Amino acid sequence: MARITGLNHLTLAVTDLDRSIAFYCNLLGFRLRARGSRFAYLDAGSLWLCLSPDEDARTAPHPDYTHIALDIAAEDFAPLTERIRTAATIWKDNRSEGASLYFLDPDGHKLELHVGSLESRLEHYRTLSAEEGIAVLD
């Protein structure tokens, strides 16, 4: 059966391309790979991020829980968290497994800096499954 193999790229609508490039590159460590008047392509590890200026881009966060979680090595979490706390708005306290910091980008996109993986999350839920009614299916 044909199936999806992963996430190809993520595109975020932004109000100010220069500001967003600075946020993602200078603060978060993304690498700028290409730039045009209507886009910027950045990467971080295997993530390809497209920033696209859009006059209809959000200017405030959506009220729901939808967010983008970004990987970080455990040893890099504290120093980057310190930088982010001085430059971005925190939108949620961490209550999940693993170290996380929930913050907003300049256009209100909800981001999470997270130490962990799907496997570490599933292992966490395996320990809770009997008492919480959670089924881990593998």
Stockholm file with secondary structure:
# STOCKHOLM 1.0

chainA/1-138         MARITGLNHLTLAVTDLDRSIAFYCNLLGFRLRARGSRFAYLDAGSLWLCLSPDEDARTAPHPDYTHIALDIAAEDFAPLTERIRTAATIWKDNRSEGASLYFLDPDGHKLELHVGSLESRLEHYRTLSAEEGIAVLD
#=GR chainA/1-138 SS CCCCCSCCCEEEEESCHHHHHHIIIIITCCEEEEECSSCEEEEETTEEEEEEECTTCCSSCCSSSCCEEEECCHHHHHHHHHHHHHHSCEEECCCSSSCEEEEECTTCCEEEEECCCHHHHHHHHHHHHHHHTCCCCC
#=GC SS_cons         CCCCCSCCCEEEEESCHHHHHHIIIIITCCEEEEECSSCEEEEETTEEEEEEECTTCCSSCCSSSCCEEEECCHHHHHHHHHHHHHHSCEEECCCSSSCEEEEECTTCCEEEEECCCHHHHHHHHHHHHHHHTCCCCC
//
